[in-house]
Amino acid sequence: MTTAIKPGCESYSAAGGPFGVLVLHGFTGSTATVRSLAERLAGAGFSVELPCLPGHGSTLDDLMTTTWTDWSNAAISAFDELAKRCERVAVVGLSMGGGLSVFVAEARPEVAACVLVNPVVKPPPHEIVDGLNQLLEAGVETIEAIGSDVKKEGVDTLSNDATPLACAKTLFEGLIGVQANLAGITMPVLLFSSREDHVVTSDNGDELEATVVGPLERIWLEDSYHVATMDNDQEFLEHTTLSFLKRVSGE
């Protein structure tokens, strides 16, 4: 039995115009991290879906029952549902949500555009994976939390208070396929990279720049850490994302 979703971590949906936007949060994170952005897009007239990904938004025990397959299937399902009522759909994602956005775009070439905020699109080096496996073999189930890397003081991301290693392992395995198919990204991409990020290394953005086929614009954020959607660059990030999607949608 799953636990009730915590206040502020619920899914968000807004009916709007014929251009839809799917917004995806990160691993161990919550919809709270991207809710302001989703609401900003809805306020501009876009149809928006922000799903609370399986296992997220409640307890660590709930998260530990889920895998990359659950999260990626949920992302695809949300995109397909939005596409049924919209003429075109873009995807926006933070961290793992960025990786999921790329996964959706690889699986659904009709994706109109991608906005990626400090996305993870490649598995970590082998030594990190080996270390993770050693910890799991030793019976270690969790490590310290990763979801609250924010420079701005007083921000609550409503993320999990620990990182489940078995779940992380499935994420890394899923990213192998994401990285292998980056050349299938032919739609416009807006990529935000924080200059200082303690969760996702900047070579993930480098990989996107080097591999995607479609036009890619990379913007460096100078005053935010990983969860840039809630950090000092939030207003700039939201405004730039909105302008980009308006151009893509032809508004």
Order of alpha helices (4+ residues) and beta strands (2+ residues): beta-beta-alpha-beta-alpha-alpha-beta-alpha-beta-alpha-beta-beta-alpha-beta-alpha-beta-alpha
